[in-house]
Amino acid sequence: METNGTRPIRVFSGNSNPQLAQDICEYLGIPLGRSQSFQFSEGSTYVKIEENVRGCDVFIIQSGAHPVNDHLVELLFLIDACRRASAASVTAVIPQYPYTKGDKKDEPRVSIRARVVAELIETVGADRVLTIDLQPPQIQGFFRIPVDNLYALPVFCDYIKEQGLTNVVVASPDMGSVKLARNFARQLDSDVVIGDKERIDHSEQVVIMDIVGNVEGKNVLIVDDMIMSGGTICAMAKELERRGALRIFACVTHGLLSPATVQNVAESPIESLMLTDTLSLRPDCQHPKIVQRSVAKLFGEAIKSIHEGTSISRLFV
């Protein structure tokens, strides 16, 4: 990849998803930057940038994967290290932004955690944030620096079209994913149905109260931004099956999977769960129903546009 004529580019990775970082660099045609990052025996984190970044546009790739706090601290230290090494700019590339579920004060005496994370990233010296399918997107307002929020929709839609599916209805499992579902429906020229769910407490047990729209005799694509326990999507799939859906698929950008999640999906009517590689798939979370699609090209194009100073809006189509 050519530089913008004035500044070289460097891409570094934390420990959360080094494979995605490597794939992004391969797409850009540059080597992944050399760095060290490890924990001492007492639990503190050490990072070191092992090459010159003075005057460079630096991109640090780190997702909010488990263990979330360790990876967040590692990201902050990497940003700080690049700043202290006189990088011209530092962009935090956060494929899966941590603590998105803590975006509001919905109970007394609780922290707005997503806002705290934003303030930490800003304070330590990041110039820009690059992410994908940030949910809710209003988290961008917690930042005073630019935030580019990409969409995984084109990656998923290409995959769906490759499968040759017809007679498709797009399903939103709750009101929070309605806009996402409508965007999918426009790309696939299909209708939308909406689930009305109730979450009883913090146990993540979900009850689908109703589905608005007809799915009888249809192939259904459930879309969402994130899957953790799988409770919402699996409950939605069971209700769709009960209402006469033929085949049921799911597209979810961020897969925060555990073995329990995989078991829920395996026992559900979902034929295939499609995820992106914003988070690496743990060995104990592999299953024939689970398919990953890479967003490396999407991030690579975004990084190229930021570095070259060209519009990134073409990636939102």
SVG drawing of the C-alpha trace seen along z (x, -y; Angstrom):
<svg xmlns="http://www.w3.org/2000/svg" viewBox="-49 -17 61 46">
<polyline fill="none" stroke="black" stroke-width="0.4" points="0.0,0.0 1.3,-3.5 1.5,-6.2 -0.3,-9.5 3.0,-11.1 3.7,-12.7 3.4,-10.2 4.0,-6.4 1.4,-4.1 1.8,-1.5 -0.7,1.0 -0.4,2.7 -2.5,5.3 -3.3,6.1 -3.9,9.7 -7.7,9.7 -7.8,10.7 -4.4,10.9 -5.7,12.9 -8.0,10.1 -5.2,7.6 -3.0,9.9 -5.7,10.3 -6.2,6.5 -2.5,6.0 -2.4,8.6 -5.2,6.8 -3.4,3.5 -0.1,5.1 1.9,4.0 3.5,6.0 1.9,6.0 3.8,3.7 6.1,5.3 5.0,4.9 5.2,6.6 2.3,7.1 2.1,9.3 1.1,9.6 3.4,9.8 2.8,12.4 1.0,9.9 -1.5,9.1 -0.2,5.7 0.1,5.2 3.3,4.3 3.4,3.0 6.2,1.8 6.2,0.6 9.2,2.3 9.7,0.1 9.8,-3.6 6.4,-5.4 7.6,-9.0 5.5,-11.0 3.4,-7.9 -0.3,-7.4 -0.8,-4.6 -3.8,-2.2 -4.2,0.0 -6.5,3.0 -8.1,4.3 -11.6,5.7 -13.5,5.9 -13.0,9.7 -12.8,11.7 -11.0,10.8 -12.5,7.4 -10.7,5.3 -7.3,6.7 -7.8,6.0 -9.1,2.5 -6.1,1.6 -3.8,3.1 -5.5,0.8 -5.0,-2.2 -1.4,-1.5 -0.7,-0.9 -2.3,-4.2 -0.2,-5.9 3.0,-4.2 2.5,-5.4 1.7,-9.0 4.9,-9.0 6.8,-7.8 5.7,-10.8 3.2,-9.2 1.5,-11.8 -1.9,-10.3 -3.4,-7.3 -6.6,-5.7 -8.1,-3.1 -9.6,-0.4 -12.1,1.3 -14.1,3.9 -16.2,4.8 -16.6,1.9 -16.6,3.0 -19.4,2.2 -22.0,1.2 -24.6,2.7 -23.7,0.0 -24.7,-2.9 -27.3,-4.5 -28.3,-5.0 -31.3,-2.8 -31.2,-2.0 -30.3,-4.1 -26.6,-4.3 -25.1,-2.6 -22.2,-3.7 -22.6,-4.7 -19.8,-2.3 -19.6,-3.0 -19.1,-6.7 -16.3,-5.9 -14.6,-3.8 -14.9,-6.7 -13.4,-9.1 -10.5,-6.8 -9.7,-6.4 -9.9,-10.1 -7.8,-11.0 -5.0,-8.7 -4.6,-10.3 -6.5,-8.6 -7.3,-11.0 -10.0,-8.8 -12.1,-5.6 -13.0,-3.1 -15.6,-0.4 -18.4,1.6 -22.1,2.0 -21.8,-0.1 -25.0,0.6 -26.6,-1.7 -25.0,-4.1 -25.6,-7.0 -22.4,-5.9 -20.7,-7.9 -22.0,-11.0 -19.9,-10.1 -16.8,-11.0 -15.4,-14.5 -13.1,-12.9 -14.3,-11.5 -15.9,-8.0 -16.4,-6.0 -19.0,-3.3 -18.9,-0.8 -21.7,1.7 -21.3,5.5 -24.5,5.6 -22.7,5.8 -20.6,8.7 -23.7,10.6 -25.9,9.7 -23.2,11.0 -23.1,14.3 -26.9,14.6 -27.1,14.0 -24.4,16.6 -26.6,19.2 -29.4,18.5 -32.1,18.1 -35.5,16.9 -38.8,16.0 -36.8,14.4 -38.3,12.3 -35.9,10.3 -36.7,10.6 -35.7,8.1 -35.8,9.9 -36.7,6.7 -37.3,3.0 -33.6,2.2 -32.7,4.0 -35.6,2.7 -33.5,0.2 -30.8,2.9 -33.5,5.3 -35.0,2.6 -31.5,2.0 -31.1,5.7 -34.6,5.9 -33.8,3.1 -30.7,4.9 -32.5,8.2 -35.7,6.8 -37.8,8.4 -40.3,7.7 -39.6,7.2 -41.1,8.8 -40.5,7.6 -40.4,9.5 -41.7,8.1 -39.6,9.5 -39.5,9.2 -36.4,9.7 -37.4,10.6 -34.1,9.7 -30.3,9.8 -30.4,13.6 -30.8,13.0 -33.9,15.2 -36.0,13.9 -39.7,14.3 -41.0,13.4 -44.4,11.9 -45.5,11.5 -44.2,11.2 -45.5,8.4 -45.8,9.7 -46.3,13.0 -43.7,15.7 -45.7,18.7 -44.1,20.5 -41.2,18.1 -37.4,18.4 -36.5,16.1 -33.2,14.2 -32.9,12.9 -30.5,10.0 -28.9,8.5 -25.7,6.7 -24.5,9.0 -25.1,12.4 -24.1,13.3 -26.2,16.0 -28.2,16.5 -31.4,16.2 -33.1,13.6 -32.2,15.1 -33.0,18.6 -36.4,17.6 -37.2,15.7 -36.3,18.7 -38.5,21.0 -41.5,18.6 -40.8,18.2 -40.9,22.0 -44.1,22.2 -45.6,19.7 -44.8,21.7 -41.4,20.4 -39.6,22.8 -35.9,22.3 -34.4,20.0 -31.0,18.3 -29.3,15.6 -26.7,12.9 -25.0,11.3 -22.0,9.0 -20.4,9.6 -20.3,13.2 -19.5,13.1 -19.9,16.8 -19.5,19.3 -20.1,23.1 -23.6,22.4 -24.4,20.1 -23.3,22.6 -25.5,25.3 -28.5,22.9 -27.9,22.3 -27.3,26.1 -30.7,26.9 -32.6,24.1 -34.3,24.2 -31.6,21.9 -30.0,23.6 -26.9,21.4 -25.6,18.6 -23.4,16.2 -20.9,14.1 -18.1,11.7 -14.6,12.1 -14.6,8.9 -14.1,11.5 -12.1,14.7 -14.0,17.9 -12.8,19.9 -11.9,23.6 -14.7,24.7 -17.2,22.6 -16.8,24.3 -20.0,25.8 -21.2,26.8 -24.0,24.3 -21.7,21.3 -20.1,19.6 -17.7,16.6 -17.3,14.0 -14.3,11.7 -14.5,7.9 -10.8,7.5 -11.4,6.0 -13.9,3.5 -11.6,2.4 -8.7,2.3 -10.6,0.0 -11.6,-2.3 -8.0,-2.5 -6.8,-3.3 -9.4,-6.1 -8.5,-7.6 -4.8,-7.5 -5.2,-9.0 -7.7,-11.6 -10.5,-10.4 -14.2,-9.9 -15.2,-6.9 -18.9,-7.2 -18.6,-4.9 -18.3,-2.0 -21.7,-2.7 -23.6,-1.8"/>
</svg>
